[in-house]
Amino acid sequence: MRPIENLLCIASLAALLAACGVPEDESGKRKSLAGEGREETSTIRNAENIGYGGNAIADKVDGALDANDHRVDELNKQLDAAGQAN
């Protein structure tokens, strides 16, 4: 197989994996899997199988997503408090 064909196969596989949706839980948020990170980063973790540091990257993305979720929760609390004050 030529290098360009290898690249196209890898790109196709990555696009296929990225297209897979992740269901939400009852609260409308995406759940974290204990010890495995969030479901959104499971495809990144699978990069370990082809020799990339997928777990390290996924851990950082998990941290960023968790921080974002926490920030959104804090902003929603502030909005609720401001709405009740009026």
Long-range contacts (C-beta under 8 A, 24 or more apart in sequence): 10-50, 17-43, 17-46, 18-43, 29-69, 30-65, 32-62, 32-66, 37-62, 38-62, 38-65, 38-66, 40-65, 41-65
